[in-house]
Amino acid sequence: MLSENAVKEIGLIRNKYHDVQSSLLPALYVVQREHGWLSPEALKEVGEILNVPKAEVKGVSTFYSMFRHKPMGRHLIQLCTNVACMIMDAERLVDILKSRYGLEPNGTTDDGRFSLIIMECIGACGTAPAMLVDTDFHDNLTEKYIEEILAKYK
Amino acid sequence: MGGGEGEGGRAVNKTVMGKVLLKNIENPNSADIAGYIKTGGYKALSKALELKPSDIIDEVKRSGLRGRGGAGFPTGMKWAFAAADSKKPKFILCNADEGEPGTFKDRPILEKNPHLLIEGMIISGYALQAEYGYIYLRGEYPKAKDILEDAIKQAHDKGYLGEDVHGKGIRFHLHVHQGAGAYICGEETALIESLEGKRGQPRIKPPFPVNEGFLSKPTIINNVETLANIPYIIEIGADAYAEIGSPDCPGPKLYSVSGHVKRPGVYELPMGTTLREIIYNHCGGILGDKKLKAVIPGGISTPILPADAIDCPMDFVNMPKRGSMLGSGAVMVFDETVDLVKVCYRAIKFFEHESCGKCTPCREGVGWMRAILERISNGSGRAGDIDLLIEVSNNITGKTFCPLGDGAAMVVQNFAKHFRSEFEEKIH
């Protein structure tokens, strides 16, 4: 069930647009921020609020890689491995997350603390390698620095 | 001449009068409307609102400004097309999807100088008689979303946005629309689909967005950097603006430099600055003083160039003559140690991930290219694989709705053209 606040926020978003379906992406963001992911029930509910068919809602939400369709850990690590980050050793950071945290791409740690998503360029190429943890940018990452950063996310 | 390969016309004018796009970018108060106004912000808006909308369009036309998203289409001409269409309402969209790998030039404006973009959009909205604007912002820039929304609220409270802009009886509303991690939404018709709450799959053109765009109404879509040029053009006038940069591509240009240089970052330089100047003068040369091997000059989908091409001026006219493109001005620098087969493989893996799936040659062909590159890269390539790669790429070029597939094909074709021996070494 969506919270009263979420339903209210979706209602306000609708005023920003001339047509109802334009508010679909922002509405999905509202739900994802609240639940951490988009469950089939949540998608159904969003469709009902916006009067958009269930299949359309699912088709749209699964098109976009930043919408999650399974539960995520408490903190989401979005690590870039595209070319600018790759040549600055981003793959080594993927290995470290695997060996020291037991964290695989698209996986979640056993304690539910972190999930890892491999990203396709987050626009931090000049300070590569880089990642987003939740909504925080961290760049110029090194083996040591990434551990210091992650220690702050409990 | 501005650089080794420029042809004809005036030399690149290197004396830009201070920064235009990155003005006050280091000033922490620039994101705040009071700080922005203090340094002359919103003056161009006041001036613009005294002009007729058609005069603004003429001024932008005369300035020679070309779209900074990559295609380089003349901005004034695009505006004139939309203005000539009688359908209403009209919309103005800012493409802040900045997804082209290597590109991070718009981020400083979005995060540190948001009012420059907002002022540019209000002026554009008035010129086009558009009452609604949307900034389509990539999902990967969550901080920029908060900053832009705060700035929009400030502009609203100050009377620059809303039902009565600047007390002139003009209406202009502006909102941020957040994307969700689809590179293809940087393509303008896919962006419109996404703004309409649909899967971001490109539309066939024509009709062009200037006639049938968002909700089938005339729609102007301009890149962040393009719109950020507008206040300055209005402020100093088209003639003075056209003195900056190279004759066929006037104005300042943001170059985002990454990879193996000593000082990577975003540089505002006159359009037409050579790659050599960018890499060796502004960015301090190659990291560890190693040798330069290759440069991707305009973001991942623009053709890679060998080190001997760096005297080419970086603009929309000269880069194609040298076999590449200006693209978004995202310069990716590779030193002599880089495994370019691996770079090519990673680039194509990206395109496979981002293909929207609508056109078969792109959806299937890019996947095949990835598979072939994967086996070459891990040492199990077969004889004939390089020619096979090129054959597959030729079957993508020109056979798709949008340029994504073409971009992927161009990557493969140009890596193979300039660095074929690296691929061959992996196969034997």
HADDOCK unambig.tbl for C-alpha pairs under 7 A between the chains (distance, minus, plus):
assign (segid A and resid 21 and name CA) (segid B and resid 196 and name CA) 6.04 0.50 0.50
assign (segid A and resid 21 and name CA) (segid B and resid 197 and name CA) 5.08 0.50 0.50
assign (segid A and resid 22 and name CA) (segid B and resid 195 and name CA) 5.67 0.50 0.50
assign (segid A and resid 22 and name CA) (segid B and resid 196 and name CA) 4.25 0.50 0.50
assign (segid A and resid 22 and name CA) (segid B and resid 197 and name CA) 4.30 0.50 0.50
assign (segid A and resid 23 and name CA) (segid B and resid 197 and name CA) 6.47 0.50 0.50
assign (segid A and resid 24 and name CA) (segid B and resid 197 and name CA) 5.23 0.50 0.50
assign (segid A and resid 25 and name CA) (segid B and resid 197 and name CA) 5.90 0.50 0.50
assign (segid A and resid 26 and name CA) (segid B and resid 178 and name CA) 6.92 0.50 0.50
assign (segid A and resid 60 and name CA) (segid B and resid 198 and name CA) 5.61 0.50 0.50
assign (segid A and resid 60 and name CA) (segid B and resid 199 and name CA) 4.90 0.50 0.50
assign (segid A and resid 63 and name CA) (segid B and resid 199 and name CA) 5.94 0.50 0.50
assign (segid A and resid 64 and name CA) (segid B and resid 180 and name CA) 5.46 0.50 0.50
assign (segid A and resid 64 and name CA) (segid B and resid 181 and name CA) 5.78 0.50 0.50
assign (segid A and resid 64 and name CA) (segid B and resid 182 and name CA) 5.78 0.50 0.50
assign (segid A and resid 65 and name CA) (segid B and resid 180 and name CA) 6.49 0.50 0.50
assign (segid A and resid 65 and name CA) (segid B and resid 181 and name CA) 5.27 0.50 0.50
assign (segid A and resid 65 and name CA) (segid B and resid 182 and name CA) 6.60 0.50 0.50
assign (segid A and resid 66 and name CA) (segid B and resid 180 and name CA) 4.96 0.50 0.50
assign (segid A and resid 66 and name CA) (segid B and resid 181 and name CA) 5.20 0.50 0.50
assign (segid A and resid 67 and name CA) (segid B and resid 180 and name CA) 6.78 0.50 0.50
assign (segid A and resid 82 and name CA) (segid B and resid 346 and name CA) 6.78 0.50 0.50
assign (segid A and resid 83 and name CA) (segid B and resid 343 and name CA) 6.22 0.50 0.50
assign (segid A and resid 83 and name CA) (segid B and resid 346 and name CA) 6.46 0.50 0.50
assign (segid A and resid 83 and name CA) (segid B and resid 347 and name CA) 6.64 0.50 0.50
assign (segid A and resid 84 and name CA) (segid B and resid 102 and name CA) 6.42 0.50 0.50
assign (segid A and resid 84 and name CA) (segid B and resid 258 and name CA) 6.50 0.50 0.50
assign (segid A and resid 84 and name CA) (segid B and resid 259 and name CA) 5.74 0.50 0.50
assign (segid A and resid 120 and name CA) (segid B and resid 350 and name CA) 6.63 0.50 0.50
assign (segid A and resid 121 and name CA) (segid B and resid 99 and name CA) 6.93 0.50 0.50
assign (segid A and resid 121 and name CA) (segid B and resid 101 and name CA) 5.44 0.50 0.50
assign (segid A and resid 122 and name CA) (segid B and resid 140 and name CA) 5.67 0.50 0.50
assign (segid A and resid 123 and name CA) (segid B and resid 103 and name CA) 6.06 0.50 0.50
assign (segid A and resid 123 and name CA) (segid B and resid 104 and name CA) 4.75 0.50 0.50
assign (segid A and resid 124 and name CA) (segid B and resid 104 and name CA) 6.32 0.50 0.50
assign (segid A and resid 125 and name CA) (segid B and resid 102 and name CA) 5.63 0.50 0.50
assign (segid A and resid 125 and name CA) (segid B and resid 104 and name CA) 6.84 0.50 0.50
assign (segid A and resid 125 and name CA) (segid B and resid 258 and name CA) 5.52 0.50 0.50
assign (segid A and resid 126 and name CA) (segid B and resid 257 and name CA) 6.24 0.50 0.50
assign (segid A and resid 126 and name CA) (segid B and resid 258 and name CA) 4.54 0.50 0.50
assign (segid A and resid 126 and name CA) (segid B and resid 264 and name CA) 5.03 0.50 0.50
assign (segid A and resid 126 and name CA) (segid B and resid 265 and name CA) 5.03 0.50 0.50
assign (segid A and resid 135 and name CA) (segid B and resid 142 and name CA) 5.89 0.50 0.50
